Amino acid sequence: MSEISFSDFEKVELRVGEIVKVEDFPEARKPAYKLWIDFGEGLGVKKSSAQITDLYSKEDLLGKQVICVTNFPPRQVANFLSEVLTTGFYREDGKVVLATTDSEVEKGKRLA
């Protein structure tokens, strides 16, 4: 594992947002969803592609708060422009568990 400085970490904007819309993403190479995530005033709603279909249904995701990197440049994924990186953890079986909050947090708040 390589070390980074605290100033490097401060450059990464990890913010909480609420998933407000979910669609299937059949054009993606691996099974994925298209997510629309509301970060509140200032950032608004941003799009993200996420390979989380193994553990989450579309209905499970609506209203869920997730932690995202909001200051990466947008990335084209098939025919969809992903504007934020939705974070999660790989399990041993390769499935992704979302990084979420255990209590409600105001949308757009930055990870402390």
N, C-alpha and C positions, 0 to 999 in steps of 0.2 A: 504494500500500500504506500503510495506517495503522499507526503505531507504537503499541505498548502498553508499559507499564512492566513491570519484572521482577516486581513484586508482583502484577500482573495474571496473568502467566504462572504464578506459583506457585499460583494458585487452581485451575488446571486439573490434575486428577489423571489423568495418563497412566500406565496400569498394564499390565503384561503378563499375559495369560491364555492358557489352552490350550483350544482348541475340542474339546469332548467329545461334542457331538451336533449333527447337521445335518439339517434337513428342508427340502423344497421349500416355497415360500410362494406358492401359486397365487392367493391373495386380494390380494396386493400389486399396485399399479398397474403397476409395472415389474418384470421378472424379478428375483427375490431369493431368498435362503435365510433360514430361521430358524436362528440359531446359539445354542447354549448354551456359554458360556465359563466355565471354572473359574479363579477368581482365588485359590484356596487359602484357608487359614484367614483369618477376618476378613470377607472379602467373599463367599466361596462362589461358587456358580454363578449367573451372570447371563445374561439373554437379550438378543439383538441381532438386528435385521433388517439384512441387507447385500445390496446390489445388486452381487454379484460372480460371477454365474453365467456370464459370458462367458469368464472365464479359469480358473475353478476348478470342479472336480467336487466332489461331496459327499465322495467318498473322499479327494481331495487335501487337504481341509480338516481332517479328523479328526486330532487330535494336533498341529496347527500352532499355534505361539505367535503371538499377534497383540497389537498395541498398541491399547488402548481408552481412551476418556475415560470414567471411572467415576463422575464426580460431576455429570453433567447430570441434570435431572429425567427420569423415565421418559416415554416418548413412545408414544402409541397409533398403531400402523401397521396399518390395517385391523383385523383381529380379534386382533392380537398386541401385547403390551406390551413395547416395546424398552427395556431398562434401562440399556444402555451403548451408546456410539457406537464402532463398530469403524472404525479409521482406515485410510486408503489414499490412493493418489495416482492422479489421472486421467491417462491417457495421451492423446495427440493424438486417438486414435480414440474417446475417450470411455469406454474400458474402465478398470476400477479394479484397480490392483495393491495388494494389502494391505501395510500397514506391519507388518513382522515383525522378529524377532530373527535374527541370523546364528549365534548360539550359544544353547544352552538357558539360560534365566534362571528363577530361582525364581518360581513363580506369585504374582501380586499385587505384585511389586516395582514401585516407582514410577520413572518415567523421571527420570534425573538431569540 
